[in-house]
Amino acid sequence: MPRKERVLYPKPRSSFLLVKCASCATERVVYSNAAVQVKCDSCGEVLAEPTGGRANILAEVIKKMD
Ligand SMILES: [Zn+2]
């Protein structure tokens, strides 16, 4: 059996997400495991809330950036 060389964080797979604010349609990139609340730069709408693991994304996810 092949051994895995890379040591990954013992957390769910994370990624960066391009999201669109529901209020003003501004797009921005949000980390899927954001540990702090992410707000829209333009209108202050909350786009993502930390949950301790994967962030709760409240905005529309347009695509995943990898
Ligand atoms: Zn906004």
N, CA, C, O and the ligand as a Tripos MOL2 file, in Angstrom:
@<TRIPOS>MOLECULE
protein
  265   263    67     0     0
PROTEIN
NO_CHARGES

@<TRIPOS>ATOM
      1 N           0.8380   -1.2120    0.0000 N.3       1 MET1
      2 CA          0.0000    0.0000    0.0000 C.3       1 MET1
      3 C           0.8630    1.2480    0.0000 C.2       1 MET1
      4 O           1.7900    1.3490    0.8030 O.2       1 MET1
      5 N           0.5850    2.1980   -0.8760 N.am      2 PRO2
      6 CA          1.3900    3.4260   -0.9120 C.3       2 PRO2
      7 C           1.1690    4.2690    0.3370 C.2       2 PRO2
      8 O           0.0560    4.3960    0.8470 O.2       2 PRO2
      9 N           2.2520    4.8280    0.7990 N.am      3 ARG3
     10 CA          2.1500    5.6700    1.9820 C.3       3 ARG3
     11 C           1.8960    7.1080    1.5920 C.2       3 ARG3
     12 O           2.4370    7.5960    0.6000 O.2       3 ARG3
     13 N           1.0890    7.7730    2.3570 N.am      4 LYS4
     14 CA          0.8340    9.1950    2.0900 C.3       4 LYS4
     15 C           1.9420   10.0140    2.7320 C.2       4 LYS4
     16 O           2.1870    9.9150    3.9340 O.2       4 LYS4
     17 N           2.6120   10.8300    1.9120 N.am      5 GLU5
     18 CA          3.7180   11.6330    2.4230 C.3       5 GLU5
     19 C           3.2340   12.9360    3.0210 C.2       5 GLU5
     20 O           3.8020   13.4470    3.9860 O.2       5 GLU5
     21 N           2.1980   13.4530    2.4450 N.am      6 ARG6
     22 CA          1.7360   14.7670    2.9010 C.3       6 ARG6
     23 C           0.8900   14.6650    4.1640 C.2       6 ARG6
     24 O           0.0020   13.8200    4.2700 O.2       6 ARG6
     25 N           1.1790   15.5240    5.0950 N.am      7 VAL7
     26 CA          0.3930   15.5720    6.3200 C.3       7 VAL7
     27 C          -0.6180   16.7030    6.1870 C.2       7 VAL7
     28 O          -0.2590   17.8720    6.0450 O.2       7 VAL7
     29 N          -1.8620   16.3340    6.2340 N.am      8 LEU8
     30 CA         -2.9080   17.3390    6.0860 C.3       8 LEU8
     31 C          -3.5020   17.6870    7.4390 C.2       8 LEU8
     32 O          -3.4020   16.9270    8.4030 O.2       8 LEU8
     33 N          -4.1120   18.8400    7.4820 N.am      9 TYR9
     34 CA         -4.7770   19.2410    8.7200 C.3       9 TYR9
     35 C          -5.9380   18.2960    8.9970 C.2       9 TYR9
     36 O          -6.6580   17.9190    8.0730 O.2       9 TYR9
     37 N          -6.1300   17.9110   10.2460 N.am     10 PRO10
     38 CA         -7.2280   16.9980   10.5830 C.3      10 PRO10
     39 C          -8.5730   17.7060   10.6110 C.2      10 PRO10
     40 O          -9.3090   17.6500   11.5970 O.2      10 PRO10
     41 N          -8.8730   18.3710    9.5090 N.am     11 LYS11
     42 CA        -10.1300   19.1100    9.4160 C.3      11 LYS11
     43 C         -10.7760   18.7800    8.0900 C.2      11 LYS11
     44 O         -10.1230   18.2260    7.2050 O.2      11 LYS11
     45 N         -12.0460   19.1090    7.9360 N.am     12 PRO12
     46 CA        -12.6870   18.8780    6.6450 C.3      12 PRO12
     47 C         -11.9500   19.6140    5.5450 C.2      12 PRO12
     48 O         -11.3070   20.6310    5.8050 O.2      12 PRO12
     49 N         -12.0320   19.1230    4.3370 N.am     13 ARG13
     50 CA        -11.3520   19.7390    3.2090 C.3      13 ARG13
     51 C         -11.8000   21.1930    3.0610 C.2      13 ARG13
     52 O         -12.9940   21.4900    3.0780 O.2      13 ARG13
     53 N         -10.8530   22.0720    2.9180 N.am     14 SER14
     54 CA        -11.1850   23.4800    2.8160 C.3      14 SER14
     55 C         -10.8790   23.9910    1.4190 C.2      14 SER14
     56 O         -10.1190   23.3810    0.6670 O.2      14 SER14
     57 N         -11.4760   25.1040    1.0950 N.am     15 SER15
     58 CA        -11.2360   25.6980   -0.2130 C.3      15 SER15
     59 C         -11.6260   27.1610   -0.1710 C.2      15 SER15
     60 O         -12.1660   27.6490    0.8210 O.2      15 SER15
     61 N         -11.3500   27.8380   -1.2410 N.am     16 PHE16
     62 CA        -11.7830   29.2210   -1.3570 C.3      16 PHE16
     63 C         -12.9860   29.2720   -2.2790 C.2      16 PHE16
     64 O         -13.0070   28.6290   -3.3280 O.2      16 PHE16
     65 N         -13.9690   30.0290   -1.8850 N.am     17 LEU17
     66 CA        -15.2040   30.1000   -2.6510 C.3      17 LEU17
     67 C         -15.4320   31.5290   -3.1310 C.2      17 LEU17
     68 O         -15.2290   32.4900   -2.3890 O.2      17 LEU17
     69 N         -15.8530   31.6480   -4.3770 N.am     18 LEU18
     70 CA        -16.2490   32.9540   -4.8930 C.3      18 LEU18
     71 C         -17.7450   33.0860   -4.6190 C.2      18 LEU18
     72 O         -18.5460   32.3050   -5.1320 O.2      18 LEU18
     73 N         -18.1110   34.0590   -3.8230 N.am     19 VAL19
     74 CA        -19.5150   34.2210   -3.4640 C.3      19 VAL19
     75 C         -20.0260   35.5820   -3.9100 C.2      19 VAL19
     76 O         -19.2520   36.5100   -4.1460 O.2      19 VAL19
     77 N         -21.3320   35.6790   -4.0180 N.am     20 LYS20
     78 CA        -21.9580   36.9300   -4.4380 C.3      20 LYS20
     79 C         -22.8970   37.3870   -3.3330 C.2      20 LYS20
     80 O         -23.7430   36.6250   -2.8650 O.2      20 LYS20
     81 N         -22.7400   38.6290   -2.9230 N.am     21 CYS21
     82 CA        -23.5890   39.1960   -1.8890 C.3      21 CYS21
     83 C         -25.0330   39.2560   -2.3800 C.2      21 CYS21
     84 O         -25.3030   39.6980   -3.4970 O.2      21 CYS21
     85 N         -25.9480   38.8090   -1.5400 N.am     22 ALA22
     86 CA        -27.3570   38.7790   -1.9250 C.3      22 ALA22
     87 C         -27.9450   40.1810   -1.9870 C.2      22 ALA22
     88 O         -28.9270   40.4130   -2.6920 O.2      22 ALA22
     89 N         -27.3560   41.1100   -1.2590 N.am     23 SER23
     90 CA        -27.9080   42.4570   -1.1860 C.3      23 SER23
     91 C         -27.4360   43.3670   -2.3140 C.2      23 SER23
     92 O         -28.2350   44.0890   -2.9120 O.2      23 SER23
     93 N         -26.1270   43.3320   -2.6040 N.am     24 CYS24
     94 CA        -25.6020   44.2960   -3.5720 C.3      24 CYS24
     95 C         -24.8740   43.6420   -4.7380 C.2      24 CYS24
     96 O         -24.3500   44.3370   -5.6080 O.2      24 CYS24
     97 N         -24.8370   42.3210   -4.7640 N.am     25 ALA25
     98 CA        -24.2440   41.5710   -5.8740 C.3      25 ALA25
     99 C         -22.7370   41.7430   -6.0060 C.2      25 ALA25
    100 O         -22.1630   41.4060   -7.0420 O.2      25 ALA25
    101 N         -22.0980   42.2590   -4.9760 N.am     26 THR26
    102 CA        -20.6350   42.3380   -5.0030 C.3      26 THR26
    103 C         -20.0620   40.9410   -4.8300 C.2      26 THR26
    104 O         -20.5080   40.1730   -3.9780 O.2      26 THR26
    105 N         -19.0630   40.6200   -5.6530 N.am     27 GLU27
    106 CA        -18.4360   39.3080   -5.5530 C.3      27 GLU27
    107 C         -17.1590   39.4050   -4.7430 C.2      27 GLU27
    108 O         -16.4070   40.3740   -4.8450 O.2      27 GLU27
    109 N         -16.9320   38.3860   -3.9410 N.am     28 ARG28
    110 CA        -15.6590   38.3220   -3.2300 C.3      28 ARG28
    111 C         -15.3350   36.8840   -2.8730 C.2      28 ARG28
    112 O         -16.1950   36.0040   -2.9000 O.2      28 ARG28
    113 N         -14.0750   36.6720   -2.5380 N.am     29 VAL29
    114 CA        -13.6130   35.3240   -2.2260 C.3      29 VAL29
    115 C         -13.6810   35.1040   -0.7160 C.2      29 VAL29
    116 O         -13.2240   35.9370    0.0660 O.2      29 VAL29
    117 N         -14.2530   33.9780   -0.3240 N.am     30 VAL30
    118 CA        -14.4030   33.6260    1.0860 C.3      30 VAL30
    119 C         -13.7600   32.2630    1.3140 C.2      30 VAL30
    120 O         -13.9410   31.3370    0.5230 O.2      30 VAL30
    121 N         -13.0210   32.1540    2.3860 N.am     31 TYR31
    122 CA        -12.4190   30.8650    2.7550 C.3      31 TYR31
    123 C         -13.5090   29.9870    3.3520 C.2      31 TYR31
    124 O         -14.2510   30.4180    4.2350 O.2      31 TYR31
    125 N         -13.6030   28.7540    2.8670 N.am     32 SER32
    126 CA        -14.7080   27.8830    3.2940 C.3      32 SER32
    127 C         -14.6450   27.5250    4.7750 C.2      32 SER32
    128 O         -15.6570   27.1600    5.3740 O.2      32 SER32
    129 N         -13.4510   27.6320    5.3650 N.am     33 ASN33
    130 CA        -13.3320   27.3450    6.8000 C.3      33 ASN33
    131 C         -13.0160   28.6210    7.5760 C.2      33 ASN33
    132 O         -12.2640   28.6040    8.5510 O.2      33 ASN33
    133 N         -13.5910   29.7000    7.1330 N.am     34 ALA34
    134 CA        -13.3290   30.9840    7.7780 C.3      34 ALA34
    135 C         -13.6020   30.9030    9.2760 C.2      34 ALA34
    136 O         -14.6310   30.3800    9.7040 O.2      34 ALA34
    137 N         -12.6730   31.4240   10.0630 N.am     35 ALA35
    138 CA        -12.8070   31.3630   11.5210 C.3      35 ALA35
    139 C         -13.4000   32.6480   12.0830 C.2      35 ALA35
    140 O         -13.7070   32.7410   13.2710 O.2      35 ALA35
    141 N         -13.5540   33.6280   11.2150 N.am     36 VAL36
    142 CA        -14.1710   34.8850   11.6440 C.3      36 VAL36
    143 C         -15.3170   35.2100   10.6880 C.2      36 VAL36
    144 O         -15.3610   34.7230    9.5580 O.2      36 VAL36
    145 N         -16.2190   36.0250   11.1550 N.am     37 GLN37
    146 CA        -17.3510   36.4080   10.3230 C.3      37 GLN37
    147 C         -16.8510   37.2300    9.1290 C.2      37 GLN37
    148 O         -16.0300   38.1340    9.2820 O.2      37 GLN37
    149 N         -17.3590   36.8980    7.9490 N.am     38 VAL38
    150 CA        -16.9580   37.6170    6.7450 C.3      38 VAL38
    151 C         -18.1180   38.4860    6.3000 C.2      38 VAL38
    152 O         -19.2430   38.0130    6.1360 O.2      38 VAL38
    153 N         -17.8260   39.7630    6.1080 N.am     39 LYS39
    154 CA        -18.8770   40.6900    5.6870 C.3      39 LYS39
    155 C         -18.5900   41.2390    4.3060 C.2      39 LYS39
    156 O         -17.4420   41.2910    3.8660 O.2      39 LYS39
    157 N         -19.6430   41.6440    3.6350 N.am     40 CYS40
    158 CA        -19.5250   42.2550    2.3180 C.3      40 CYS40
    159 C         -18.7710   43.5820    2.4480 C.2      40 CYS40
    160 O         -19.0340   44.3720    3.3540 O.2      40 CYS40
    161 N         -17.8290   43.8120    1.5250 N.am     41 ASP41
    162 CA        -17.0340   45.0350    1.5650 C.3      41 ASP41
    163 C         -17.8850   46.2640    1.2780 C.2      41 ASP41
    164 O         -17.5960   47.3530    1.7740 O.2      41 ASP41
    165 N         -18.9160   46.0960    0.4920 N.am     42 SER42
    166 CA        -19.7070   47.2500    0.0670 C.3      42 SER42
    167 C         -20.8520   47.5900    1.0150 C.2      42 SER42
    168 O         -21.0420   48.7540    1.3680 O.2      42 SER42
    169 N         -21.6180   46.5780    1.4280 N.am     43 CYS43
    170 CA        -22.8300   46.8840    2.1820 C.3      43 CYS43
    171 C         -22.8320   46.3200    3.6010 C.2      43 CYS43
    172 O         -23.7360   46.6200    4.3810 O.2      43 CYS43
    173 N         -21.8340   45.5110    3.9420 N.am     44 GLY44
    174 CA        -21.7520   45.0090    5.3060 C.3      44 GLY44
    175 C         -22.6030   43.7850    5.5840 C.2      44 GLY44
    176 O         -22.6600   43.3190    6.7220 O.2      44 GLY44
    177 N         -23.2630   43.2560    4.5680 N.am     45 GLU45
    178 CA        -24.0530   42.0310    4.7200 C.3      45 GLU45
    179 C         -23.1220   40.8920    5.1400 C.2      45 GLU45
    180 O         -22.0040   40.7790    4.6370 O.2      45 GLU45
    181 N         -23.5910   40.0490    6.0670 N.am     46 VAL46
    182 CA        -22.7660   38.9170    6.5030 C.3      46 VAL46
    183 C         -22.7700   37.8400    5.4230 C.2      46 VAL46
    184 O         -23.8300   37.3660    5.0140 O.2      46 VAL46
    185 N         -21.5910   37.4610    4.9700 N.am     47 LEU47
    186 CA        -21.4760   36.4740    3.8980 C.3      47 LEU47
    187 C         -21.1440   35.0820    4.4310 C.2      47 LEU47
    188 O         -21.5260   34.0780    3.8300 O.2      47 LEU47
    189 N         -20.4450   35.0230    5.5390 N.am     48 ALA48
    190 CA        -20.0750   33.7300    6.1070 C.3      48 ALA48
    191 C         -19.9040   33.8530    7.6100 C.2      48 ALA48
    192 O         -19.3940   34.8530    8.1150 O.2      48 ALA48
    193 N         -20.3410   32.8140    8.3170 N.am     49 GLU49
    194 CA        -20.2190   32.8010    9.7680 C.3      49 GLU49
    195 C         -19.4190   31.5920   10.1910 C.2      49 GLU49
    196 O         -19.6090   30.4990    9.6570 O.2      49 GLU49
    197 N         -18.5200   31.7770   11.1530 N.am     50 PRO50
    198 CA        -17.7250   30.6330   11.6330 C.3      50 PRO50
    199 C         -18.5850   29.6790   12.4480 C.2      50 PRO50
    200 O         -19.4880   30.1030   13.1700 O.2      50 PRO50
    201 N         -18.2980   28.3910   12.3290 N.am     51 THR51
    202 CA        -19.0600   27.3960   13.0840 C.3      51 THR51
    203 C         -18.1410   26.5430   13.9370 C.2      51 THR51
    204 O         -18.6060   25.6670   14.6660 O.2      51 THR51
    205 N         -16.8330   26.7920   13.8530 N.am     52 GLY52
    206 CA        -15.8790   25.9450   14.5570 C.3      52 GLY52
    207 C         -15.2080   25.0010   13.5880 C.2      52 GLY52
    208 O         -14.0800   24.5700   13.8290 O.2      52 GLY52
    209 N         -15.8610   24.6760   12.5180 N.am     53 GLY53
    210 CA        -15.2770   23.8480   11.4680 C.3      53 GLY53
    211 C         -15.4570   24.5710   10.1600 C.2      53 GLY53
    212 O         -14.8510   25.6150    9.9190 O.2      53 GLY53
    213 N         -16.2780   24.0180    9.3330 N.am     54 ARG54
    214 CA        -16.5590   24.6450    8.0610 C.3      54 ARG54
    215 C         -17.4510   25.8650    8.3040 C.2      54 ARG54
    216 O         -18.3980   25.8040    9.0880 O.2      54 ARG54
    217 N         -17.1410   26.9730    7.6250 N.am     55 ALA55
    218 CA        -17.9440   28.1690    7.8190 C.3      55 ALA55
    219 C         -19.3210   27.9960    7.1850 C.2      55 ALA55
    220 O         -19.4900   27.2860    6.1930 O.2      55 ALA55
    221 N         -20.2820   28.6600    7.7810 N.am     56 ASN56
    222 CA        -21.6340   28.6530    7.2430 C.3      56 ASN56
    223 C         -21.7160   29.7670    6.2010 C.2      56 ASN56
    224 O         -21.7180   30.9490    6.5470 O.2      56 ASN56
    225 N         -21.7830   29.3860    4.9250 N.am     57 ILE57
    226 CA        -21.7990   30.3810    3.8520 C.3      57 ILE57
    227 C         -23.2260   30.8600    3.6350 C.2      57 ILE57
    228 O         -24.1110   30.0750    3.2990 O.2      57 ILE57
    229 N         -23.4390   32.1500    3.8290 N.am     58 LEU58
    230 CA        -24.7900   32.6980    3.7310 C.3      58 LEU58
    231 C         -25.0480   33.3540    2.3780 C.2      58 LEU58
    232 O         -26.1880   33.6550    2.0270 O.2      58 LEU58
    233 N         -23.9860   33.5690    1.6370 N.am     59 ALA59
    234 CA        -24.1330   34.2030    0.3370 C.3      59 ALA59
    235 C         -24.2080   33.1420   -0.7520 C.2      59 ALA59
    236 O         -23.9810   31.9580   -0.5020 O.2      59 ALA59
    237 N         -24.5270   33.5820   -1.9540 N.am     60 GLU60
    238 CA        -24.6050   32.6480   -3.0760 C.3      60 GLU60
    239 C         -23.1950   32.2670   -3.5250 C.2      60 GLU60
    240 O         -22.3700   33.1340   -3.8120 O.2      60 GLU60
    241 N         -22.9320   30.9690   -3.5820 N.am     61 VAL61
    242 CA        -21.6190   30.5110   -4.0210 C.3      61 VAL61
    243 C         -21.6100   30.4210   -5.5330 C.2      61 VAL61
    244 O         -22.3970   29.6820   -6.1230 O.2      61 VAL61
    245 N         -20.7220   31.1700   -6.1560 N.am     62 ILE62
    246 CA        -20.6410   31.1720   -7.6090 C.3      62 ILE62
    247 C         -19.7510   30.0370   -8.0940 C.2      62 ILE62
    248 O         -20.1210   29.2850   -8.9960 O.2      62 ILE62
    249 N         -18.5880   29.9210   -7.4920 N.am     63 LYS63
    250 CA        -17.7210   28.8010   -7.8520 C.3      63 LYS63
    251 C         -16.6630   28.5760   -6.7980 C.2      63 LYS63
    252 O         -16.4280   29.4080   -5.9210 O.2      63 LYS63
    253 N         -16.0360   27.4280   -6.9140 N.am     64 LYS64
    254 CA        -14.9440   27.0520   -6.0320 C.3      64 LYS64
    255 C         -13.6360   27.4290   -6.7120 C.2      64 LYS64
    256 O         -13.4710   27.2080   -7.9120 O.2      64 LYS64
    257 N         -12.7160   27.9900   -5.9590 N.am     65 MET65
    258 CA        -11.4210   28.3210   -6.5270 C.3      65 MET65
    259 C         -10.4200   27.2950   -6.0180 C.2      65 MET65
    260 O         -10.1990   27.1950   -4.8120 O.2      65 MET65
    261 N          -9.8120   26.5290   -6.9230 N.am     66 ASP66
    262 CA         -8.7410   25.6890   -6.4190 C.3      66 ASP66
    263 C          -7.4850   25.8290   -7.2510 C.2      66 ASP66
    264 O          -6.4780   25.1840   -6.9610 O.2      66 ASP66
    265 ZN        -23.1450   43.5430   -0.2930 Zn       67 ZN67
@<TRIPOS>BOND
     1     1     2 1
     2     2     3 1
     3     3     4 2
     4     3     5 am
     5     5     6 1
     6     6     7 1
     7     7     8 2
     8     7     9 am
     9     9    10 1
    10    10    11 1
    11    11    12 2
    12    11    13 am
    13    13    14 1
    14    14    15 1
    15    15    16 2
    16    15    17 am
    17    17    18 1
    18    18    19 1
    19    19    20 2
    20    19    21 am
    21    21    22 1
    22    22    23 1
    23    23    24 2
    24    23    25 am
    25    25    26 1
    26    26    27 1
    27    27    28 2
    28    27    29 am
    29    29    30 1
    30    30    31 1
    31    31    32 2
    32    31    33 am
    33    33    34 1
    34    34    35 1
    35    35    36 2
    36    35    37 am
    37    37    38 1
    38    38    39 1
    39    39    40 2
    40    39    41 am
    41    41    42 1
    42    42    43 1
    43    43    44 2
    44    43    45 am
    45    45    46 1
    46    46    47 1
    47    47    48 2
    48    47    49 am
    49    49    50 1
    50    50    51 1
    51    51    52 2
    52    51    53 am
    53    53    54 1
    54    54    55 1
    55    55    56 2
    56    55    57 am
    57    57    58 1
    58    58    59 1
    59    59    60 2
    60    59    61 am
    61    61    62 1
    62    62    63 1
    63    63    64 2
    64    63    65 am
    65    65    66 1
    66    66    67 1
    67    67    68 2
    68    67    69 am
    69    69    70 1
    70    70    71 1
    71    71    72 2
    72    71    73 am
    73    73    74 1
    74    74    75 1
    75    75    76 2
    76    75    77 am
    77    77    78 1
    78    78    79 1
    79    79    80 2
    80    79    81 am
    81    81    82 1
    82    82    83 1
    83    83    84 2
    84    83    85 am
    85    85    86 1
    86    86    87 1
    87    87    88 2
    88    87    89 am
    89    89    90 1
    90    90    91 1
    91    91    92 2
    92    91    93 am
    93    93    94 1
    94    94    95 1
    95    95    96 2
    96    95    97 am
    97    97    98 1
    98    98    99 1
    99    99   100 2
   100    99   101 am
   101   101   102 1
   102   102   103 1
   103   103   104 2
   104   103   105 am
   105   105   106 1
   106   106   107 1
   107   107   108 2
   108   107   109 am
   109   109   110 1
   110   110   111 1
   111   111   112 2
   112   111   113 am
   113   113   114 1
   114   114   115 1
   115   115   116 2
   116   115   117 am
   117   117   118 1
   118   118   119 1
   119   119   120 2
   120   119   121 am
   121   121   122 1
   122   122   123 1
   123   123   124 2
   124   123   125 am
   125   125   126 1
   126   126   127 1
   127   127   128 2
   128   127   129 am
   129   129   130 1
   130   130   131 1
   131   131   132 2
   132   131   133 am
   133   133   134 1
   134   134   135 1
   135   135   136 2
   136   135   137 am
   137   137   138 1
   138   138   139 1
   139   139   140 2
   140   139   141 am
   141   141   142 1
   142   142   143 1
   143   143   144 2
   144   143   145 am
   145   145   146 1
   146   146   147 1
   147   147   148 2
   148   147   149 am
   149   149   150 1
   150   150   151 1
   151   151   152 2
   152   151   153 am
   153   153   154 1
   154   154   155 1
   155   155   156 2
   156   155   157 am
   157   157   158 1
   158   158   159 1
   159   159   160 2
   160   159   161 am
   161   161   162 1
   162   162   163 1
   163   163   164 2
   164   163   165 am
   165   165   166 1
   166   166   167 1
   167   167   168 2
   168   167   169 am
   169   169   170 1
   170   170   171 1
   171   171   172 2
   172   171   173 am
   173   173   174 1
   174   174   175 1
   175   175   176 2
   176   175   177 am
   177   177   178 1
   178   178   179 1
   179   179   180 2
   180   179   181 am
   181   181   182 1
   182   182   183 1
   183   183   184 2
   184   183   185 am
   185   185   186 1
   186   186   187 1
   187   187   188 2
   188   187   189 am
   189   189   190 1
   190   190   191 1
   191   191   192 2
   192   191   193 am
   193   193   194 1
   194   194   195 1
   195   195   196 2
   196   195   197 am
   197   197   198 1
   198   198   199 1
   199   199   200 2
   200   199   201 am
   201   201   202 1
   202   202   203 1
   203   203   204 2
   204   203   205 am
   205   205   206 1
   206   206   207 1
   207   207   208 2
   208   207   209 am
   209   209   210 1
   210   210   211 1
   211   211   212 2
   212   211   213 am
   213   213   214 1
   214   214   215 1
   215   215   216 2
   216   215   217 am
   217   217   218 1
   218   218   219 1
   219   219   220 2
   220   219   221 am
   221   221   222 1
   222   222   223 1
   223   223   224 2
   224   223   225 am
   225   225   226 1
   226   226   227 1
   227   227   228 2
   228   227   229 am
   229   229   230 1
   230   230   231 1
   231   231   232 2
   232   231   233 am
   233   233   234 1
   234   234   235 1
   235   235   236 2
   236   235   237 am
   237   237   238 1
   238   238   239 1
   239   239   240 2
   240   239   241 am
   241   241   242 1
   242   242   243 1
   243   243   244 2
   244   243   245 am
   245   245   246 1
   246   246   247 1
   247   247   248 2
   248   247   249 am
   249   249   250 1
   250   250   251 1
   251   251   252 2
   252   251   253 am
   253   253   254 1
   254   254   255 1
   255   255   256 2
   256   255   257 am
   257   257   258 1
   258   258   259 1
   259   259   260 2
   260   259   261 am
   261   261   262 1
   262   262   263 1
   263   263   264 2
@<TRIPOS>SUBSTRUCTURE
     1 MET1         2 RESIDUE 1 A MET
     2 PRO2         6 RESIDUE 1 A PRO
     3 ARG3        10 RESIDUE 1 A ARG
     4 LYS4        14 RESIDUE 1 A LYS
     5 GLU5        18 RESIDUE 1 A GLU
     6 ARG6        22 RESIDUE 1 A ARG
     7 VAL7        26 RESIDUE 1 A VAL
     8 LEU8        30 RESIDUE 1 A LEU
     9 TYR9        34 RESIDUE 1 A TYR
    10 PRO10       38 RESIDUE 1 A PRO
    11 LYS11       42 RESIDUE 1 A LYS
    12 PRO12       46 RESIDUE 1 A PRO
    13 ARG13       50 RESIDUE 1 A ARG
    14 SER14       54 RESIDUE 1 A SER
    15 SER15       58 RESIDUE 1 A SER
    16 PHE16       62 RESIDUE 1 A PHE
    17 LEU17       66 RESIDUE 1 A LEU
    18 LEU18       70 RESIDUE 1 A LEU
    19 VAL19       74 RESIDUE 1 A VAL
    20 LYS20       78 RESIDUE 1 A LYS
    21 CYS21       82 RESIDUE 1 A CYS
    22 ALA22       86 RESIDUE 1 A ALA
    23 SER23       90 RESIDUE 1 A SER
    24 CYS24       94 RESIDUE 1 A CYS
    25 ALA25       98 RESIDUE 1 A ALA
    26 THR26      102 RESIDUE 1 A THR
    27 GLU27      106 RESIDUE 1 A GLU
    28 ARG28      110 RESIDUE 1 A ARG
    29 VAL29      114 RESIDUE 1 A VAL
    30 VAL30      118 RESIDUE 1 A VAL
    31 TYR31      122 RESIDUE 1 A TYR
    32 SER32      126 RESIDUE 1 A SER
    33 ASN33      130 RESIDUE 1 A ASN
    34 ALA34      134 RESIDUE 1 A ALA
    35 ALA35      138 RESIDUE 1 A ALA
    36 VAL36      142 RESIDUE 1 A VAL
    37 GLN37      146 RESIDUE 1 A GLN
    38 VAL38      150 RESIDUE 1 A VAL
    39 LYS39      154 RESIDUE 1 A LYS
    40 CYS40      158 RESIDUE 1 A CYS
    41 ASP41      162 RESIDUE 1 A ASP
    42 SER42      166 RESIDUE 1 A SER
    43 CYS43      170 RESIDUE 1 A CYS
    44 GLY44      174 RESIDUE 1 A GLY
    45 GLU45      178 RESIDUE 1 A GLU
    46 VAL46      182 RESIDUE 1 A VAL
    47 LEU47      186 RESIDUE 1 A LEU
    48 ALA48      190 RESIDUE 1 A ALA
    49 GLU49      194 RESIDUE 1 A GLU
    50 PRO50      198 RESIDUE 1 A PRO
    51 THR51      202 RESIDUE 1 A THR
    52 GLY52      206 RESIDUE 1 A GLY
    53 GLY53      210 RESIDUE 1 A GLY
    54 ARG54      214 RESIDUE 1 A ARG
    55 ALA55      218 RESIDUE 1 A ALA
    56 ASN56      222 RESIDUE 1 A ASN
    57 ILE57      226 RESIDUE 1 A ILE
    58 LEU58      230 RESIDUE 1 A LEU
    59 ALA59      234 RESIDUE 1 A ALA
    60 GLU60      238 RESIDUE 1 A GLU
    61 VAL61      242 RESIDUE 1 A VAL
    62 ILE62      246 RESIDUE 1 A ILE
    63 LYS63      250 RESIDUE 1 A LYS
    64 LYS64      254 RESIDUE 1 A LYS
    65 MET65      258 RESIDUE 1 A MET
    66 ASP66      262 RESIDUE 1 A ASP
    67 ZN67       265 GROUP 0 **** ****
